[in-house]
Amino acid sequence: MTQAHNPSQDGTPVQPTLNKLMAHYLQQQAVAHDAGLATAEPLGEVLPYNAGPVQPVDPRPAWEEAVAAARCLSAVAEMRSWQAPPSWAQLVAAHEPAAALAFCFGNFPQLVRNLHLLTEKVHLSELRPTADQPLTVPSLLAWADQAAPKRQYPEVLLAIGALRLAKHFDRAAELLQALEASVPAEWRDALANEKAALAWHSGRWEEARALWQALPPSIPVLFNRGMSALFSNERQEARTALGQAVAGLPEAGAWHHLGRLYLALTEMQQ
């Protein structure tokens, strides 16, 4: 249940404290885990990074949030029939906790599950993503290779997002480049958002920020402008963009709660 926020004397909603937001965020994570499927075993010898207290991630609610960007970026998106790619549960289990997470295909807010790390860093720019070693997911790679030549939307965008999530950045970039010249108009902004997200998560942060700034404003783009500004230590810009994005996100959704958490962090960076 979403809690009401008491307005200030001038009628402006008051942002809850960071501790309250963190407690609510962790509660949402636990509820999602209890409601979904059993967490899969990690892929091969790979174990989730970080020894700190983190919540396990359930693959079913993770998948629901991994395609949430489509609702905001395309009027023709019909997600009920979309199927998760092969090895999705294993990919979810093997992925290390994230901090600076872009709103795009494949990403899900449950990845931000080490909240202590967010509060311990004075300079959040130290938590920006880098290009790590790719995960071993042969069935996922085969699925993406089959989706690429068909160029069917949104499946091909899901393939890009899944490849990026598995840290196969080069293969995701090759597929994205092959699509740019022929992307249908209704999916053009979604593909451009994927291009920026790929740059961000592979460590090309300034390139990603420039790409998001050049896109028409939408909820995912505003979220990503704010997120990338926050983790570039630009608090005021982050607060403005994140506030606009959060206002347009369903309060029951995990992306709304992550946006609120990021907003609270803008208040800490004094």
RATA-V664715 format. One record per residue. N is the residue number from 1. RES is the residue in one letter. SS is DSSP state (H for helix, E for strand, C for the rest). PSI is psi in radians with two decimals (none if undefined). OMEGA is omega in whole degrees, 0 to 359 (999 if undefined). Layout:
<<N | RES | SS | PSI | OMEGA> <N | RES | SS | PSI | OMEGA>>
This chain:
<<1 | M | C | 2.35 | 180> <2 | T | C | 2.27 | 180> <3 | Q | C | 2.49 | 177> <4 | A | C | 2.62 | 181> <5 | H | C | 2.16 | 182> <6 | N | C | 2.27 | 179> <7 | P | E | 2.74 | 173> <8 | S | C | 3.14 | 182> <9 | Q | C | -0.51 | 179> <10 | D | C | 0.11 | 177> <11 | G | C | -0.07 | 180> <12 | T | C | 2.27 | 179> <13 | P | E | 2.44 | 181> <14 | V | C | 2.23 | 178> <15 | Q | C | 2.21 | 177> <16 | P | C | 2.80 | 179> <17 | T | C | 2.79 | 180> <18 | L | H | -0.67 | 180> <19 | N | H | -0.72 | 179> <20 | K | H | -0.72 | 179> <21 | L | H | -0.72 | 179> <22 | M | H | -0.74 | 179> <23 | A | H | -0.72 | 179> <24 | H | H | -0.69 | 180> <25 | Y | H | -0.78 | 178> <26 | L | H | -0.64 | 177> <27 | Q | H | -0.73 | 178> <28 | Q | H | -0.70 | 179> <29 | Q | H | -0.79 | 181> <30 | A | H | -0.70 | 178> <31 | V | H | -0.75 | 179> <32 | A | H | -0.69 | 180> <33 | H | H | -0.73 | 181> <34 | D | H | -0.48 | 185> <35 | A | H | -0.25 | 189> <36 | G | C | -2.68 | 182> <37 | L | C | 2.88 | 177> <38 | A | C | 2.49 | 179> <39 | T | C | 2.35 | 183> <40 | A | C | 2.81 | 173> <41 | E | C | 2.60 | 179> <42 | P | C | 2.79 | 180> <43 | L | C | 2.11 | 175> <44 | G | C | -2.23 | 182> <45 | E | C | 0.03 | 185> <46 | V | C | 2.30 | 176> <47 | L | C | 2.54 | 179> <48 | P | C | 2.36 | 181> <49 | Y | C | 2.62 | 169> <50 | N | C | 2.23 | 181> <51 | A | C | -0.02 | 182> <52 | G | C | 3.04 | 181> <53 | P | C | 1.92 | 180> <54 | V | C | 2.69 | 179> <55 | Q | C | 2.45 | 173> <56 | P | C | 2.72 | 182> <57 | V | C | 2.24 | 178> <58 | D | C | 2.34 | 186> <59 | P | H | -0.51 | 184> <60 | R | H | -0.97 | 176> <61 | P | H | -0.50 | 176> <62 | A | H | -0.74 | 179> <63 | W | H | -0.70 | 179> <64 | E | H | -0.67 | 179> <65 | E | H | -0.42 | 181> <66 | A | H | -0.33 | 178> <67 | V | C | 0.14 | 184> <68 | A | C | -0.50 | 181> <69 | A | H | -0.50 | 181> <70 | A | H | -0.57 | 180> <71 | R | H | -0.58 | 185> <72 | C | H | -0.38 | 188> <73 | L | H | -0.24 | 181> <74 | S | C | 2.25 | 179> <75 | A | C | -0.25 | 183> <76 | V | C | 0.10 | 183> <77 | A | C | 2.23 | 174> <78 | E | C | 1.79 | 194> <79 | M | C | -0.16 | 186> <80 | R | C | -0.49 | 182> <81 | S | C | 0.01 | 183> <82 | W | C | 2.38 | 180> <83 | Q | C | 2.46 | 176> <84 | A | C | 2.56 | 180> <85 | P | C | 2.85 | 176> <86 | P | C | 2.59 | 179> <87 | S | C | 0.33 | 181> <88 | W | H | -0.84 | 182> <89 | A | H | -0.70 | 179> <90 | Q | H | -0.65 | 178> <91 | L | H | -0.74 | 178> <92 | V | H | -0.76 | 182> <93 | A | H | -0.58 | 186> <94 | A | H | -0.29 | 186> <95 | H | C | 2.30 | 179> <96 | E | C | 2.75 | 177> <97 | P | C | 2.51 | 179> <98 | A | C | 2.94 | 177> <99 | A | C | -1.03 | 183> <100 | A | C | 1.57 | 192> <101 | L | C | 2.17 | 177> <102 | A | C | 2.58 | 176> <103 | F | C | 1.82 | 186> <104 | C | C | 3.08 | 177> <105 | F | C | 2.36 | 175> <106 | G | C | -0.61 | 180> <107 | N | C | 2.60 | 179> <108 | F | C | 2.42 | 187> <109 | P | H | -0.40 | 180> <110 | Q | H | -0.26 | 176> <111 | L | H | -0.46 | 179> <112 | V | C | 1.45 | 187> <113 | R | C | 0.05 | 171> <114 | N | C | 1.43 | 186> <115 | L | H | -0.41 | 178> <116 | H | H | -0.62 | 180> <117 | L | H | -0.65 | 181> <118 | L | H | -0.62 | 183> <119 | T | H | -0.31 | 182> <120 | E | H | -0.42 | 184> <121 | K | C | 2.17 | 175> <122 | V | C | -0.73 | 179> <123 | H | C | 1.82 | 183> <124 | L | H | -0.26 | 177> <125 | S | H | -0.37 | 178> <126 | E | H | -0.21 | 182> <127 | L | H | 0.11 | 178> <128 | R | C | 2.59 | 185> <129 | P | C | 2.73 | 176> <130 | T | C | 2.89 | 182> <131 | A | C | 1.72 | 180> <132 | D | C | -3.10 | 179> <133 | Q | C | 2.40 | 179> <134 | P | C | 2.68 | 177> <135 | L | C | 2.69 | 179> <136 | T | C | 1.78 | 183> <137 | V | C | 1.24 | 185> <138 | P | H | -0.67 | 180> <139 | S | H | -0.60 | 177> <140 | L | H | -0.73 | 179> <141 | L | H | -0.71 | 179> <142 | A | H | -0.70 | 178> <143 | W | H | -0.75 | 179> <144 | A | H | -0.68 | 178> <145 | D | H | -0.59 | 178> <146 | Q | H | -0.60 | 181> <147 | A | H | -0.53 | 186> <148 | A | H | -0.93 | 184> <149 | P | H | -0.39 | 180> <150 | K | H | -0.53 | 180> <151 | R | C | 0.76 | 176> <152 | Q | C | 2.36 | 181> <153 | Y | C | 2.42 | 11> <154 | P | C | 0.05 | 186> <155 | E | H | -0.71 | 183> <156 | V | H | -0.55 | 175> <157 | L | H | -0.63 | 175> <158 | L | H | -0.63 | 178> <159 | A | H | -0.76 | 177> <160 | I | H | -0.82 | 181> <161 | G | H | -0.71 | 180> <162 | A | H | -0.71 | 177> <163 | L | H | -0.73 | 178> <164 | R | H | -0.75 | 181> <165 | L | H | -0.63 | 178> <166 | A | C | 0.06 | 177> <167 | K | C | 0.44 | 171> <168 | H | C | 1.22 | 189> <169 | F | H | -0.69 | 182> <170 | D | H | -0.74 | 181> <171 | R | H | -0.65 | 176> <172 | A | H | -0.71 | 180> <173 | A | H | -0.69 | 178> <174 | E | H | -0.76 | 180> <175 | L | H | -0.74 | 180> <176 | L | H | -0.77 | 181> <177 | Q | H | -0.64 | 180> <178 | A | H | -0.39 | 184> <179 | L | H | -0.35 | 191> <180 | E | C | -0.62 | 185> <181 | A | C | -0.33 | 187> <182 | S | C | 0.28 | 182> <183 | V | C | 2.33 | 176> <184 | P | C | 2.64 | 185> <185 | A | H | -0.66 | 184> <186 | E | H | -0.24 | 179> <187 | W | H | 0.13 | 185> <188 | R | H | -0.81 | 181> <189 | D | H | -0.60 | 178> <190 | A | H | -0.74 | 178> <191 | L | H | -0.70 | 179> <192 | A | H | -0.63 | 176> <193 | N | H | -0.65 | 176> <194 | E | H | -0.65 | 179> <195 | K | H | -0.76 | 179> <196 | A | H | -0.72 | 180> <197 | A | H | -0.67 | 177> <198 | L | H | -0.74 | 177> <199 | A | H | -0.77 | 182> <200 | W | H | -0.87 | 186> <201 | H | H | -0.23 | 175> <202 | S | C | 0.15 | 173> <203 | G | C | 0.09 | 178> <204 | R | C | 1.26 | 193> <205 | W | H | -0.78 | 182> <206 | E | H | -0.63 | 175> <207 | E | H | -0.75 | 179> <208 | A | H | -0.77 | 181> <209 | R | H | -0.69 | 178> <210 | A | H | -0.69 | 179> <211 | L | H | -0.75 | 179> <212 | W | H | -0.64 | 178> <213 | Q | H | -0.52 | 182> <214 | A | H | -0.24 | 183> <215 | L | C | 2.65 | 172> <216 | P | C | 2.52 | 182> <217 | P | C | 2.32 | 173> <218 | S | C | 2.99 | 182> <219 | I | H | -0.85 | 178> <220 | P | H | -0.71 | 181> <221 | V | H | -0.76 | 178> <222 | L | H | -0.74 | 176> <223 | F | H | -0.80 | 183> <224 | N | H | -0.61 | 174> <225 | R | H | -0.79 | 181> <226 | G | H | -0.78 | 179> <227 | M | H | -0.83 | 183> <228 | S | H | -0.56 | 175> <229 | A | H | -0.73 | 179> <230 | L | H | -0.79 | 182> <231 | F | C | 0.16 | 168> <232 | S | C | 0.23 | 177> <233 | N | C | 0.59 | 177> <234 | E | C | 1.46 | 192> <235 | R | H | -0.83 | 186> <236 | Q | H | -0.76 | 177> <237 | E | H | -0.70 | 179> <238 | A | H | -0.77 | 183> <239 | R | H | -0.72 | 182> <240 | T | H | -0.88 | 183> <241 | A | H | -0.75 | 180> <242 | L | H | -0.66 | 178> <243 | G | H | -0.71 | 178> <244 | Q | H | -0.70 | 181> <245 | A | H | -0.81 | 182> <246 | V | H | -0.65 | 180> <247 | A | H | -0.44 | 181> <248 | G | C | -0.02 | 182> <249 | L | C | 2.48 | 177> <250 | P | C | 2.31 | 185> <251 | E | C | -0.37 | 180> <252 | A | C | -0.18 | 185> <253 | G | C | 2.68 | 181> <254 | A | H | -0.53 | 178> <255 | W | H | -0.61 | 176> <256 | H | H | -0.79 | 182> <257 | H | H | -0.65 | 177> <258 | L | H | -0.70 | 177> <259 | G | H | -0.70 | 177> <260 | R | H | -0.67 | 177> <261 | L | H | -0.79 | 177> <262 | Y | H | -0.69 | 177> <263 | L | H | -0.73 | 178> <264 | A | H | -0.64 | 179> <265 | L | H | -0.51 | 177> <266 | T | H | -0.49 | 180> <267 | E | H | -0.38 | 181> <268 | M | H | -0.43 | 189> <269 | Q | C | 1.15 | 181> <270 | Q | C | none | 999>>
